């Protein structure tokens, strides 16, 4: 626990230093907070298998690009989650009255806002309790590359690319730095 507390403190100090080095437009903090909230809503909908809430964070013509290919359009994205095609608890040990769970976490969020559009690069990792419900296991990790739009005052994903360092065709290790502030 002390390690996590120290890690969090160092992360906050580093983030504060990086933020101080940039000049931001008025409204950036609010836009950033709304985008971070959107990312959290995406994860909650995915982790609790809520297809309607999952689809609601995407524009009507959005594209979800994941290990299984591209899914185009809000309704198709909704149907994708409802289908069970993505189910990290598949094959988990059976424990009566205590289903297995996976939770996704995000960190290292770099968000560049340009008017009513934005780009974000966000690290993710997942943990679950697939074997012993009392023991957390770390799963995969990777990053999201997001394109977003503000539609009727609400930030939504227009494209979400999911990279996973554990899948040979979906990793970004060794690629160029995707930081949108460098482009």
N, C-alpha and C positions, 0 to 999 in steps of 0.2 A: 504494500500500500504506500510506503514511503517513496518507493521508486516512482509510482504513478503520480503522486503529488509533486515530486521534484520534476518529473517529465512535463507535467502540465504547466508548472511555473516557468520552466525554461521555454516551452512552446509559446506561452503568452508573451514573454519578454521578446522573443525573436519576432513574433508577429507584430508586436507594437513597434519595434524598430524598423521593420520593413514597411509598415503602414506610414510611418513618419517620413520615409524617404520619397513618397509619392505625393503629387498634387492631385486632388480629386475635385470633381465638379460638385456644385451644390446638389444635394439629394443622393450622393453616392452612398452614404451610410445607410439611408433608408432602403435604397435599391438592394444593396448588399444584404441587409438583414432579411428582406423579403425573399431573395434568392436562396439564402441559407435555409430559411423556413420551408421553401419549396423543396429543397433537397431532403430535408427531414420528413416532410409529408410523403415524398416518394418512397423513402425507406420504410416508414410506418405502414404504408399501403402494401408494399411488397412483403414485409415480414409478417403481417397479419392477414395476408392473402385477401385483400379487398380490391377486386378488379375495378369497381367504379371509382374509388378514391385514387387508384393507380392511374387510370386513364385521365382523371381530372387535372393532372399536373402537366399534361401535354396539349399542344395546340391541335386543332382538328386535322391538320395535314402533317403532323410530326412524324419523325422517323426514330425508332428505337433500334440501334445497331448493337447486337449482343452476339455471344458465341454461336447461337443457332441461326444467325443471319439477320437480315433487316426486317422489321415489322413496320409497315407504313399506315398511318392514319390512326386517329384516337380510338375508333371502334375496334380496329384490328389489334391495337395495343391492349385494350380492355380484354378482348377475347383471348389474347396470348396469355395473360396472367390467369384468367379463369380456366384455361385449358389444363393447367398443371404442368406445362412443358418446362417451366422453371420451378423446381421443387427441391431445395437443398436438404430437406429432411427425408427424401425418398431413400428407403433402405435402412432407416434408423432402427435401432433396437426397440422392440416393443416393451413398453412399461404401462401397465393398466392404469388408466386415470391420469396419466402424466405424459402428454404428447411431447415429442421432441420439438425443439425450437432452434431457429437460427436468427441472429440479429446482425444487421449491417451497421457499420459505423463510418463516419466520414471525418476527414481531417485535412490539413494542408490545402485550404481552399483559396485559390487565386481567381478573382472575379474581375473582369474588365467590362465596365458598362460604357456604352456609347449610345446615348439617347434612349430609345426604346428597344435596343438590342443589347445583348451581352454575350460574353464567352466566359466559360468557367472551366478550370481544371481542378479536380478534387480527388484526393486519394481516398480509397475505401478499403476496409477489411471486414471480415465476418468472423463470428464466433458462434458456436452452437453447443448443444448438449445431446449429441446423437447416441452415444453409448450409455453413459451413466448420467442421469438427469441432474446429479449433484456436482458434476465436473464440467467445466467449460473447456472447450477445445477450440483453438484457433483454426480457421479454415483458410480460404484463399484471400488474396489481396490484389489490388490493382488501382486503376484510376478511371474516372469519368472525364470525358471531353464533351462539354455541353455548349450548345448554341441555344440562346433563349430570346424571347420576345415579350414585350409588355403589351398585353392585349386587354383593352378595356380596363386599364389600370392594374392588371394582375400579371405577374411574371409567370411564364409557362415555358416548358422545354419545346423547342422546335426540332431539335435533334439531340439525342443522347447516345454517345458511343461508350460502350463498356469494355474496358481492357482488363484482362485478367492475367497476371504474371504466371499462373499455373497452367495455362492452356497455350500450347505451342503456336497456334495461329492467332492468338489474341494478346500477346505480351507487347510491352513497349520498352523493355530493358534494352539499352544500347541505341535507342532512337534519339533524335534531336529533342532538346528541351521544348516542351509544348507550351511554355509560359506565354499567355496572350499579350503580356506587356512587352515582350521581346520582339513581337512581329509588327 
